[in-house]
Amino acid sequence: MRMQIHQLPALRDNYIFLLHDRATGTAAVVDPGESAPVLAELRRLDAKLVTIFNTHCHRDHVGGNQGLIAAFPDVVVYGSAVDRGRIPGQQVFLGEGDRVEFAGQSAAVLAVPGHLDGHIAYYFAPEGPDAAGELFSGDVIFGAGCGRLFDGPALLAMQSIDRLRQLPDDTRIWCAHEYTLANLKFAIAIDPTNVDLQQYAIEAKAMRDRGEPTVPTTIGREKRINPFLRWDAAAIRQVVDRPTPAATFAELRRLKEAF
């Protein structure tokens, strides 16, 4: 696999993802909330930044764009067409069905509104039978949670998450925040008999105690433990039962806000 993924902690609890093509000495970055960690990693790798992939326009995802553009004036900045005028330096305006390229690989651009109307995700399908897909999901899905719904109804966010949960179970989810432990507390409160959830809570706590990230997670894991991918599960509906799936999802999100 030509594309190597380097995970860079940033700000208080963000992750920036640097994609490195060793064959060409080039790099792309996903959601640079600040420029300094990216510039330091590029120096370490002796790599040239050629691409910035933004999932949405929030400051903690685009705050490093200008600093990176200053250091690499030829870098090309990608983002949603809905975010036109909101992403610093944006040159390419993407929508559902578009594709982007890096390191000889093609990624599908997925429109996943809910957190924001202009939120997109980038999905690199597996390169071979033994490989896993790579999903850069921004703030749509987190470990054991999901992003706040700033734009649009709960139905829209639920549909976006439902679309992502159709991806293969071994797909790695590179979500942009280390929120897993806090999300697990809520998940256990909502889904207390879930053995997979209880076991993962122990594993995740041990990982964080060792200073290890809980990101990436996987689609398969989140389908087992994440209430926001389990709104239609019987165990969740016993606790949060509303007339429609969208209403159940909305109530889950409301309870999380108040937790």
C-alpha positions as CSV (number, residue, x, y, z in Angstrom):
1,M,0.0,0.0,0.0
2,R,1.5,3.3,-1.1
3,M,-0.5,5.5,1.2
4,Q,0.6,5.6,4.8
5,I,-1.6,7.3,7.4
6,H,0.0,9.3,10.2
7,Q,-2.3,10.4,13.0
8,L,-1.4,13.8,14.6
9,P,-2.9,15.0,17.9
10,A,-3.9,18.7,17.7
11,L,-5.7,21.3,19.7
12,R,-7.4,19.9,22.8
13,D,-8.8,16.6,21.4
14,N,-8.6,16.7,17.6
15,Y,-6.8,14.4,15.2
16,I,-5.3,15.5,11.9
17,F,-4.5,12.8,9.4
18,L,-1.5,13.1,7.2
19,L,-1.5,10.8,4.2
20,H,2.0,10.0,2.9
21,D,3.0,8.6,-0.5
22,R,6.5,7.3,0.0
23,A,6.9,6.6,-3.7
24,T,6.6,10.2,-4.7
25,G,7.5,12.0,-1.4
26,T,4.2,13.8,-1.4
27,A,1.5,14.1,1.3
28,A,-2.1,15.1,1.7
29,V,-3.7,16.1,5.0
30,V,-7.3,15.7,6.2
31,D,-8.9,18.4,8.4
32,P,-5.8,20.4,9.5
33,G,-7.2,22.2,12.6
34,E,-3.8,23.8,13.0
35,S,-0.7,23.9,10.8
36,A,2.2,23.3,13.3
37,P,1.8,19.6,13.8
38,V,1.5,19.0,10.1
39,L,4.5,21.1,9.2
40,A,6.6,19.2,11.8
41,E,5.5,15.8,10.4
42,L,6.2,16.9,6.9
43,R,9.7,17.9,7.9
44,R,10.2,14.6,9.6
45,L,9.0,12.7,6.5
46,D,10.8,15.1,4.1
47,A,7.5,15.2,2.2
48,K,5.8,17.9,0.1
49,L,2.2,18.8,0.9
50,V,0.1,18.7,-2.3
51,T,-3.5,18.3,-1.1
52,I,-5.7,19.4,1.8
53,F,-9.0,17.4,2.2
54,N,-11.5,19.2,4.4
55,T,-14.6,17.4,5.6
56,H,-16.4,20.6,6.7
57,C,-15.9,24.2,7.6
58,H,-15.6,24.2,11.4
59,R,-12.5,26.1,12.6
60,D,-11.0,23.1,14.4
61,H,-10.9,21.4,11.0
62,V,-9.7,24.2,8.7
63,G,-7.8,26.4,11.1
64,G,-4.4,25.3,9.7
65,N,-5.2,25.8,6.0
66,Q,-3.7,29.2,5.7
67,G,-0.5,28.3,7.4
68,L,-0.1,25.3,5.2
69,I,-0.9,27.3,2.1
70,A,1.8,29.8,3.1
71,A,4.3,27.0,3.4
72,F,3.2,25.2,0.2
73,P,1.7,27.7,-2.2
74,D,0.8,25.0,-4.8
75,V,-1.3,22.9,-2.4
76,V,-4.8,22.2,-3.7
77,V,-7.6,22.6,-1.1
78,Y,-10.7,20.4,-1.4
79,G,-14.1,20.7,0.4
80,S,-17.8,20.6,-0.1
81,A,-19.5,22.9,-2.7
82,V,-22.0,23.7,0.1
83,D,-19.1,25.2,2.1
84,R,-18.0,27.6,-0.7
85,G,-16.6,30.8,1.0
86,R,-16.2,29.1,4.4
87,I,-13.1,27.0,3.9
88,P,-9.9,29.0,3.7
89,G,-8.1,28.6,0.3
90,Q,-10.7,26.2,-1.1
91,Q,-10.2,25.6,-4.8
92,V,-12.1,22.4,-5.5
93,F,-15.8,22.2,-4.7
94,L,-17.0,18.6,-4.2
95,G,-20.4,16.9,-4.1
96,E,-21.9,13.5,-3.9
97,G,-20.5,11.2,-6.5
98,D,-17.3,13.0,-7.0
99,R,-13.9,11.3,-6.6
100,V,-10.5,12.5,-5.4
101,E,-7.1,10.9,-6.0
102,F,-4.0,10.5,-3.9
103,A,-1.1,8.1,-3.9
104,G,-2.6,6.2,-6.9
105,Q,-5.8,5.6,-5.0
106,S,-9.3,7.0,-5.7
107,A,-11.6,8.0,-2.9
108,A,-15.4,8.4,-3.1
109,V,-16.8,11.7,-1.9
110,L,-19.9,11.0,0.3
111,A,-22.3,13.7,1.1
112,V,-23.2,13.1,4.8
113,P,-25.1,16.1,6.1
114,G,-26.5,16.4,9.6
115,H,-23.6,17.8,11.7
116,L,-23.5,20.5,9.0
117,D,-25.2,20.7,5.7
118,G,-21.9,20.8,3.9
119,H,-20.3,17.8,5.6
120,I,-18.6,15.3,3.4
121,A,-16.6,12.1,4.0
122,Y,-13.8,10.5,2.0
123,Y,-13.9,6.8,1.5
124,F,-10.9,4.9,0.1
125,A,-12.1,1.4,-0.8
126,P,-9.9,-1.6,-0.1
127,E,-7.1,-2.1,-2.6
128,G,-7.1,-5.9,-2.3
129,P,-8.9,-8.8,-0.6
130,D,-6.8,-8.6,2.5
131,A,-7.0,-4.8,2.8
132,A,-9.5,-2.6,4.7
133,G,-11.2,0.5,3.5
134,E,-10.3,3.9,5.0
135,L,-13.1,6.3,5.9
136,F,-12.3,9.9,6.9
137,S,-15.5,10.8,8.6
138,G,-14.8,14.2,10.2
139,D,-17.5,14.7,12.8
140,V,-20.2,12.4,11.6
141,I,-19.2,9.3,13.6
142,F,-17.0,9.1,16.7
143,G,-16.0,6.2,18.8
144,A,-19.3,5.2,20.5
145,G,-20.9,8.5,19.5
146,C,-21.8,10.9,16.7
147,G,-21.4,14.7,16.1
148,R,-23.9,17.3,17.3
149,L,-26.7,18.2,14.9
150,F,-26.0,21.8,14.0
151,D,-27.9,21.8,10.6
152,G,-30.9,19.9,9.5
153,P,-33.3,17.5,11.1
154,A,-32.3,14.3,12.9
155,L,-33.6,12.3,10.0
156,L,-30.9,13.7,7.8
157,A,-28.2,12.8,10.3
158,M,-29.6,9.3,10.8
159,Q,-29.7,8.8,7.0
160,S,-26.0,9.9,6.7
161,I,-25.0,7.5,9.5
162,D,-27.1,4.7,8.1
163,R,-25.3,5.1,4.8
164,L,-21.9,4.8,6.5
165,R,-22.9,1.8,8.5
166,Q,-23.5,0.0,5.2
167,L,-19.8,0.0,4.5
168,P,-17.8,-3.2,5.1
169,D,-17.4,-4.0,8.8
170,D,-13.6,-3.9,8.6
171,T,-13.6,-0.3,7.3
172,R,-11.4,1.8,9.5
173,I,-13.0,5.0,10.7
174,W,-10.6,7.9,11.1
175,C,-12.8,10.2,13.1
176,A,-11.5,13.7,14.0
177,H,-11.9,13.7,17.8
178,E,-10.8,11.6,20.8
179,Y,-14.2,11.6,22.5
180,T,-14.5,7.8,23.0
181,L,-14.3,7.5,26.8
182,A,-17.0,10.2,27.4
183,N,-19.2,8.7,24.7
184,L,-18.8,5.2,26.2
185,K,-20.3,6.5,29.5
186,F,-23.4,7.6,27.7
187,A,-23.6,4.4,25.6
188,I,-23.5,2.2,28.7
189,A,-26.2,4.2,30.4
190,I,-28.4,3.7,27.3
191,D,-27.4,0.1,26.5
192,P,-26.4,-1.4,29.9
193,T,-26.8,-5.1,28.9
194,N,-24.5,-4.8,25.8
195,V,-21.6,-7.2,26.6
196,D,-19.5,-6.0,23.6
197,L,-19.9,-2.4,24.8
198,Q,-18.9,-3.3,28.4
199,Q,-15.8,-5.1,27.1
200,Y,-14.8,-2.4,24.8
201,A,-15.1,0.2,27.6
202,I,-12.5,-1.7,29.5
203,E,-10.2,-1.9,26.5
204,A,-10.6,1.7,25.6
205,K,-9.9,2.9,29.1
206,A,-6.7,0.8,29.1
207,M,-5.7,2.2,25.8
208,R,-6.1,5.8,27.0
209,D,-4.2,5.0,30.2
210,R,-1.3,3.9,28.1
211,G,-1.5,7.1,26.1
212,E,-2.8,5.3,23.0
213,P,-5.6,6.7,20.7
214,T,-8.9,4.9,20.3
215,V,-9.0,6.1,16.7
216,P,-9.3,4.5,14.3
217,T,-12.3,2.5,15.1
218,T,-14.2,0.3,12.7
219,I,-17.6,0.1,11.2
220,G,-18.1,-3.4,12.7
221,R,-17.2,-2.3,16.2
222,E,-19.4,0.8,16.0
223,K,-22.4,-1.3,14.8
224,R,-22.0,-3.4,18.0
225,I,-21.4,-0.7,20.6
226,N,-22.5,2.7,19.3
227,P,-26.1,3.7,20.2
228,F,-26.1,6.1,17.2
229,L,-25.6,3.2,14.9
230,R,-28.0,1.0,16.9
231,W,-31.2,3.2,17.0
232,D,-33.1,0.3,15.5
233,A,-31.8,-2.4,17.9
234,A,-34.3,-3.9,20.3
235,A,-32.1,-3.1,23.3
236,I,-32.0,0.6,22.4
237,R,-35.7,0.7,21.7
238,Q,-36.5,-0.7,25.1
239,V,-34.9,2.4,26.6
240,V,-35.6,5.0,24.0
241,D,-38.8,4.0,22.1
242,R,-40.3,6.6,19.8
243,P,-42.9,6.3,17.0
244,T,-40.3,6.4,14.1
245,P,-36.6,5.6,13.7
246,A,-35.9,9.3,13.2
247,A,-37.7,10.2,16.4
248,T,-35.8,7.5,18.3
249,F,-32.5,8.9,16.9
250,A,-33.5,12.5,17.8
251,E,-34.3,11.4,21.3
252,L,-30.9,9.6,21.6
253,R,-29.2,12.8,20.5
254,R,-31.2,14.9,23.0
255,L,-30.4,12.6,25.8
256,K,-26.7,12.8,24.9
257,E,-26.8,16.6,25.0
258,A,-28.2,16.5,28.5
259,F,-26.0,13.6,29.8
